Amino acid sequence: MAASQRFCPICGTQTDDAFCPTDKVATFTVTNPGGEPARFAAGDVVAGK
């Protein structure tokens, strides 16, 4: 089984779902198909948030 490709920005849970089952918020993709891997780390500011 492949590793999950999405994660929750609140709790960090990795999932294949578009929404976190715990926090009910949209998840982010871990990689960008055809592009470079996302480079988010704990504490990073994204879009001012």
N, C-alpha and C positions, 0 to 999 in steps of 0.2 A: 504494500500500500504506500502511495506517495505521501510525503509530508503535506500538512495543511498549507494552503497558499494564502490565507487571509488571517488577520489578527484584529482583536478588539482594542481600540485606542484607550479604553478605560481600564480594563482588567488585564489586558495582555494575552487573553486566551487565544490560542491558535485554533482555527476552525475552517471548514470549507464553506460555511454558510455566509450569506450576504449580511446577516444581522447576528449580533452576539446573542446566544440563547439566555445569558445571564443578565446583561445590561440593556438589551433591546435597542442597541445603537448599530449603525452601519459599520461594517468591518472594512479594513484597508487591505489591499493586496500586498503580499510580501515581495513579489517580483512583478515587473512590467513585461508582459510577453513581447519579445522582440527588442527589448531595451535592457538597460542596466538594472541590476537589483536595487530595490528601494534601500535607502541608507538612513533609516530612522533609528534613533537610540533613545533610551529613557531620558526624558527632560528636554528633548528637541522641541522647538517651536515650529509649528506648521501652520501657515496661513494666519499667523498672529494668535494662534490658540495653543 
